[in-house]
Amino acid sequence: MERESLFSKISRFNRDITSNLPEDISFFKKIRVFFDFVVEWKFHGVYLLDYIQYGFYWKTKPERRKYFVHGRLIEMMQRANNPEHRYIFDQKPEFDKKFADFLQRDWIDTKDANLSDFIKFLDGKDTFFAKDPCGMFGLGVKKVSVSEIEDVEKCFEEYKKQSILCEESLNQCKEMSDFNDTSINSIRVVSFVRANGEVEIIGALLRIGRKGKIADNFHHMGIASYVDPKTGIVCTKGLDKNNDWHIFHPDSNTQIVGFQVPIWNEVVDTIKRAAKVVPDMRYIGWDVVITKDYKVELVEGNPGADPDAEQITTKEGRWPYYKQYLDEL
């Protein structure tokens, strides 16, 4: 990937600042904001996206220091997670192998499979998901209709060249489907394995897709809202990447605020058990689906879980809360 030039960075900064500050802001005010950002980036690990989405140009220095910015996310990953085991979470096939006991779906890694395995996988399925093994943010995922595959052998060979992971289509319980039935709506649950080996649930988000979309990811135009980790109740309005807030889902009109995530105790118990499978990967954001028969399904684990949606929806910096667990190590 070609590196972004300094001129491009300045231009992008100007566009973002212009769209987020009052229209009548002076040129000199923009210059001042720019140098303020440079200081934040250089000395406090604040990336451009942090500065914009957390509204740092409106915040005091003490308020800014409470935010879990990108530099601190890097610190969290370096101190809490063993880099030798990160591949288990970065490579989707490795995750499915390691956490097979927590999956409720059929899957096949085409890299290690043959045509007979693929044909057996397709048997009885109407659809499945073909995933780039290294995909992120809901990208690199394609929903495939089995009836539309004209040449099964050719399809398999193309998947094998790309090491595509094929997974059975997930289903979801009625309460989650009521928000949007074209995507599987999930819960992001953040866990931390403490110094004494106990697992703490330190954050949670409800993630809801939009009509016609197959992914619920916040970075894929989904809606996110904060969930109280103790009760499983949604306690903020939903927010999308356009910075629009929603009390009700804009497509289905299902109420978001106050929603009780089903079988929350089972969700917490499952995550606490999963977190102990690779205990030296202490900081993980787990994506969870509640199936139609009310079982907890792990979708994936993210060792670099960005708390951006959590901080934006709660309108508060969460670093002091997260830091207390990191300081135990």
C-alpha positions as CSV (number, residue, x, y, z in Angstrom):
1,M,0.0,0.0,0.0
2,E,1.4,3.4,-1.0
3,R,2.2,5.7,2.0
4,E,0.0,8.8,2.4
5,S,2.0,12.0,1.6
6,L,2.3,14.8,4.1
7,F,0.2,17.0,1.7
8,S,-2.5,14.4,1.5
9,K,-2.6,14.1,5.3
10,I,-2.9,17.9,5.7
11,S,-5.7,18.0,3.0
12,R,-7.6,15.2,4.8
13,F,-7.2,16.9,8.1
14,N,-8.6,20.1,6.6
15,R,-11.6,18.3,5.1
16,D,-12.4,16.6,8.4
17,I,-12.0,19.7,10.5
18,T,-14.1,21.8,8.1
19,S,-16.9,19.3,8.2
20,N,-16.9,19.1,12.0
21,L,-16.3,22.7,13.0
22,P,-18.6,25.7,12.5
23,E,-18.8,27.0,8.9
24,D,-17.6,30.5,9.8
25,I,-14.4,29.2,11.5
26,S,-11.4,31.4,10.6
27,F,-8.3,30.3,8.8
28,F,-6.2,31.1,11.9
29,K,-8.5,29.0,14.1
30,K,-7.9,26.0,11.7
31,I,-4.2,26.5,11.9
32,R,-4.4,26.5,15.7
33,V,-6.5,23.3,15.7
34,F,-4.0,21.7,13.3
35,F,-1.0,22.4,15.6
36,D,-3.1,21.3,18.6
37,F,-3.6,17.9,16.8
38,V,0.1,17.6,16.0
39,V,1.0,18.0,19.7
40,E,-1.7,15.4,20.7
41,W,-0.4,13.0,18.1
42,K,3.3,13.5,18.9
43,F,3.0,13.3,22.7
44,H,-0.2,11.5,23.5
45,G,-0.7,8.9,20.7
46,V,-3.8,10.6,19.4
47,Y,-4.5,9.6,15.8
48,L,-6.4,11.9,13.4
49,L,-9.6,9.7,13.7
50,D,-9.4,10.0,17.5
51,Y,-9.0,13.7,17.4
52,I,-12.1,14.1,15.1
53,Q,-14.5,11.5,16.4
54,Y,-13.9,12.4,20.1
55,G,-14.2,16.1,19.4
56,F,-10.9,16.9,21.0
57,Y,-11.0,20.5,19.6
58,W,-13.9,21.1,22.1
59,K,-12.3,19.3,25.0
60,T,-10.0,20.4,27.8
61,K,-6.6,18.7,28.4
62,P,-7.9,16.7,31.5
63,E,-10.9,15.5,29.5
64,R,-8.7,14.3,26.6
65,R,-6.5,12.3,28.9
66,K,-9.4,10.1,29.9
67,Y,-9.8,8.8,26.3
68,F,-8.6,5.4,25.2
69,V,-6.9,6.7,22.0
70,H,-5.0,4.7,19.4
71,G,-1.6,5.0,21.1
72,R,-3.1,3.5,24.3
73,L,-4.7,0.7,22.3
74,I,-1.3,-0.2,21.0
75,E,0.0,-0.1,24.6
76,M,-2.9,-2.4,25.7
77,M,-2.2,-4.9,22.9
78,Q,1.6,-4.9,23.6
79,R,1.3,-5.4,27.4
80,A,-1.8,-7.6,27.6
81,N,-1.5,-9.9,24.6
82,N,1.2,-12.4,23.7
83,P,2.2,-11.5,20.1
84,E,3.1,-15.2,19.4
85,H,-0.6,-16.2,19.8
86,R,-2.1,-13.3,17.9
87,Y,-2.3,-15.4,14.7
88,I,-5.1,-17.5,16.4
89,F,-7.4,-14.4,16.3
90,D,-6.1,-12.8,13.1
91,Q,-6.5,-15.9,11.0
92,K,-10.2,-16.9,10.9
93,P,-9.5,-20.6,10.1
94,E,-7.1,-20.8,13.1
95,F,-9.8,-19.2,15.3
96,D,-12.4,-21.7,14.2
97,K,-10.0,-24.6,15.0
98,K,-9.0,-23.3,18.4
99,F,-12.6,-22.4,19.5
100,A,-14.5,-25.2,17.8
101,D,-16.2,-26.1,21.1
102,F,-17.8,-22.6,21.1
103,L,-19.1,-22.7,17.5
104,Q,-22.6,-23.7,16.5
105,R,-21.9,-23.6,12.7
106,D,-20.4,-25.9,10.1
107,W,-17.2,-24.6,8.4
108,I,-14.4,-25.6,6.1
109,D,-11.0,-24.2,5.4
110,T,-10.6,-24.6,1.6
111,K,-6.8,-24.3,1.9
112,D,-6.6,-27.7,3.7
113,A,-9.7,-29.3,2.0
114,N,-10.4,-31.3,-1.1
115,L,-13.3,-31.2,-3.6
116,S,-15.1,-34.0,-1.8
117,D,-14.9,-32.0,1.5
118,F,-16.4,-29.0,-0.2
119,I,-19.2,-30.9,-1.8
120,K,-20.0,-32.4,1.6
121,F,-20.0,-28.9,3.2
122,L,-22.5,-27.6,0.6
123,D,-24.9,-30.5,1.1
124,G,-28.2,-29.4,2.6
125,K,-27.3,-25.6,2.7
126,D,-29.1,-22.8,0.9
127,T,-26.4,-20.2,1.6
128,F,-23.0,-19.9,3.2
129,F,-20.4,-17.2,3.9
130,A,-17.1,-17.1,2.0
131,K,-14.5,-15.1,4.1
132,D,-11.1,-13.7,3.5
133,P,-9.1,-15.4,6.3
134,C,-7.5,-12.0,7.2
135,G,-10.6,-9.7,6.6
136,M,-11.4,-7.0,9.1
137,F,-14.3,-4.5,9.8
138,G,-16.8,-6.8,8.1
139,L,-15.0,-6.6,4.8
140,G,-13.9,-9.5,2.8
141,V,-17.1,-11.4,3.5
142,K,-19.5,-12.6,0.8
143,K,-22.8,-14.4,1.2
144,V,-23.1,-17.1,-1.4
145,S,-26.2,-18.8,-2.6
146,V,-25.5,-22.5,-3.3
147,S,-28.1,-22.7,-6.1
148,E,-26.2,-20.0,-8.0
149,I,-22.9,-21.9,-8.1
150,E,-22.7,-23.0,-11.8
151,D,-19.5,-25.1,-11.5
152,V,-18.8,-26.5,-8.0
153,E,-15.3,-27.7,-8.9
154,K,-14.3,-24.3,-10.4
155,C,-15.7,-22.5,-7.5
156,F,-13.7,-24.7,-5.1
157,E,-10.5,-24.2,-7.0
158,E,-10.9,-20.4,-6.9
159,Y,-11.6,-20.5,-3.2
160,K,-8.6,-22.8,-2.6
161,K,-6.2,-20.4,-4.4
162,Q,-7.4,-17.6,-2.1
163,S,-7.5,-19.8,1.1
164,I,-11.1,-18.8,1.6
165,L,-12.9,-19.9,4.8
166,C,-16.4,-21.1,4.2
167,E,-18.9,-21.0,7.1
168,E,-22.4,-22.0,7.4
169,S,-24.8,-19.1,7.5
170,L,-25.6,-18.1,11.0
171,N,-29.2,-17.7,12.3
172,Q,-30.4,-15.5,15.2
173,C,-33.1,-15.4,17.8
174,K,-36.3,-13.4,17.1
175,E,-35.4,-10.5,19.4
176,M,-32.2,-9.8,17.5
177,S,-33.8,-10.5,14.1
178,D,-36.5,-7.9,14.8
179,F,-34.0,-5.1,14.5
180,N,-32.9,-6.1,11.0
181,D,-33.3,-9.5,9.3
182,T,-30.9,-9.1,6.4
183,S,-27.9,-9.1,8.7
184,I,-26.9,-11.2,11.7
185,N,-27.0,-8.7,14.6
186,S,-24.3,-9.3,17.2
187,I,-23.0,-8.3,20.5
188,R,-19.4,-7.2,21.0
189,V,-18.2,-8.3,24.5
190,V,-14.8,-7.2,25.7
191,S,-13.0,-9.4,28.3
192,F,-9.8,-9.1,30.2
193,V,-7.9,-11.9,31.9
194,R,-6.7,-10.3,35.2
195,A,-3.4,-10.9,36.9
196,N,-5.0,-13.5,39.2
197,G,-6.4,-15.4,36.2
198,E,-10.0,-14.3,36.7
199,V,-11.9,-13.0,33.7
200,E,-13.6,-9.6,33.8
201,I,-16.2,-8.4,31.3
202,I,-15.2,-4.8,30.9
203,G,-17.3,-3.6,27.9
204,A,-20.2,-4.5,25.6
205,L,-21.9,-3.2,22.5
206,L,-25.1,-4.1,20.6
207,R,-24.4,-4.0,16.9
208,I,-27.2,-3.8,14.4
209,G,-27.2,-3.9,10.6
210,R,-29.2,-1.8,8.2
211,K,-31.8,-3.0,5.8
212,G,-30.2,-4.8,2.8
213,K,-26.8,-5.0,4.5
214,I,-25.3,-8.4,5.4
215,A,-22.9,-7.0,8.1
216,D,-23.7,-5.2,11.3
217,N,-20.3,-3.8,11.8
218,F,-20.1,-0.1,12.9
219,H,-17.5,0.4,10.2
220,H,-19.9,-1.2,7.7
221,M,-22.7,1.4,8.3
222,G,-24.1,-0.5,11.2
223,I,-25.5,1.0,14.4
224,A,-23.8,0.6,17.8
225,S,-25.1,1.2,21.3
226,Y,-23.5,0.6,24.7
227,V,-24.6,-2.4,26.7
228,D,-24.3,-2.5,30.5
229,P,-21.9,-5.4,31.1
230,K,-23.6,-6.3,34.4
231,T,-27.2,-6.5,33.2
232,G,-27.1,-6.8,29.4
233,I,-29.4,-3.8,29.0
234,V,-28.8,-1.3,26.2
235,C,-28.2,2.0,28.0
236,T,-27.4,4.5,25.2
237,K,-29.0,5.5,21.9
238,G,-27.7,3.8,18.8
239,L,-25.1,5.6,16.7
240,D,-23.9,5.1,13.1
241,K,-20.8,6.3,11.3
242,N,-22.7,9.4,10.0
243,N,-23.0,10.5,13.6
244,D,-26.8,10.0,13.6
245,W,-28.4,8.9,16.9
246,H,-31.3,6.5,17.0
247,I,-33.7,5.6,19.8
248,F,-35.5,3.3,17.4
249,H,-34.0,1.4,14.5
250,P,-34.5,3.6,11.4
251,D,-35.7,0.7,9.3
252,S,-37.7,-1.6,11.6
253,N,-38.7,1.0,14.2
254,T,-37.7,-1.5,16.9
255,Q,-36.6,0.2,20.1
256,I,-32.9,0.2,20.8
257,V,-32.7,2.0,24.1
258,G,-33.6,-0.2,27.0
259,F,-33.3,-3.5,25.0
260,Q,-32.5,-6.5,27.1
261,V,-30.0,-8.8,25.4
262,P,-31.5,-12.3,25.7
263,I,-29.7,-15.0,27.8
264,W,-27.1,-12.4,29.0
265,N,-25.9,-14.6,31.9
266,E,-25.1,-17.4,29.3
267,V,-23.3,-14.9,27.1
268,V,-21.1,-13.8,30.0
269,D,-20.4,-17.4,31.1
270,T,-19.5,-18.4,27.5
271,I,-17.1,-15.4,27.1
272,K,-15.4,-16.1,30.5
273,R,-14.8,-19.7,29.5
274,A,-13.5,-18.8,26.0
275,A,-11.2,-16.1,27.4
276,K,-9.3,-18.9,29.3
277,V,-8.6,-20.9,26.2
278,V,-5.6,-18.7,25.3
279,P,-5.1,-16.9,28.7
280,D,-2.0,-14.9,27.6
281,M,-4.2,-13.1,25.1
282,R,-5.8,-11.1,27.9
283,Y,-7.6,-8.3,26.0
284,I,-10.1,-9.6,23.5
285,G,-13.3,-8.2,21.9
286,W,-15.6,-11.1,21.2
287,D,-18.3,-11.0,18.6
288,V,-21.3,-13.1,19.7
289,V,-24.5,-14.2,18.1
290,I,-27.5,-15.6,19.9
291,T,-28.9,-18.3,17.7
292,K,-32.6,-19.0,17.0
293,D,-32.6,-21.8,19.6
294,Y,-30.9,-19.5,22.1
295,K,-27.4,-20.8,22.1
296,V,-24.3,-18.6,22.3
297,E,-22.3,-18.6,19.1
298,L,-18.8,-17.1,18.9
299,V,-18.2,-15.4,15.6
300,E,-14.6,-14.2,16.1
301,G,-12.3,-12.6,18.7
302,N,-10.5,-9.3,18.1
303,P,-7.2,-8.8,20.0
304,G,-7.1,-5.1,18.9
305,A,-10.7,-4.2,19.9
306,D,-11.0,-0.5,19.4
307,P,-13.3,1.0,22.1
308,D,-14.2,3.9,19.8
309,A,-17.9,3.1,19.5
310,E,-18.0,2.5,23.3
311,Q,-16.6,5.9,24.0
312,I,-18.7,7.7,21.4
313,T,-22.0,6.2,22.5
314,T,-21.3,6.8,26.2
315,K,-19.8,10.2,25.5
316,E,-17.0,9.6,28.0
317,G,-13.4,8.6,27.9
318,R,-13.0,5.0,29.3
319,W,-9.2,4.9,29.7
320,P,-9.1,5.1,33.5
321,Y,-11.5,2.2,33.7
322,Y,-9.5,0.0,31.3
323,K,-6.2,1.1,32.7
324,Q,-6.9,-0.3,36.2
325,Y,-6.8,-3.8,34.8
326,L,-3.7,-3.2,32.7
327,D,-1.9,-1.8,35.8
328,E,-2.4,-5.1,37.6
329,L,-0.1,-6.9,35.3
